Amino acid sequence: MAIFFGAFALVSLLSLAFLLIFAHDVQLGYAVLTVLFAVAAWRARRSCVVIQTENNLIVREIQWTHRIPKEQVSRFSVEAGPIWPRFGRGGNFLVAEMKGGRLRGFKEFSEPLGAAGERSLEGVAAALNSAWGLR
């Protein structure tokens, strides 16, 4: 994702440079697009990261960064379901089960159905649970 946004930012920057030289009437639109693509590239570069500290879980996604206190989490698990319903994409994704019974799904941390291996989400959920001593 970061590669695509970075490429768009570069193309937009080159277009802006071209417009600065030859056409002065549409500079603002390209300047705004350049800034938006650069910000999206930076966010995408830092996304899909789970950081577990002693007291908090920090989940960085492309659009949002979630901070979840340890006291609110009952355990971590993996659920199966739709990830991108409009495109018919489903799979397994990481879920934080909260103390009140609510599920907090992180659909950017997903894998295809039936995926297995040492980096599977089941292993990630087990590592998160063992680090905090959850069941």
Secondary structure, DSSP 8 states (H G I E B T S, - for coil): -HHHHHHHHHHHHHHHHHHHHH--TTHHHHHHHHHHHHHHHHHHHT-SEEEE-SSEEEEE-SS-EEEEEGGGEEEEEEEEEEEEGGGTEEEEEEEEEETTS-EEEEEEEEE-TT--STT-HHHHHHHHHHHHT--
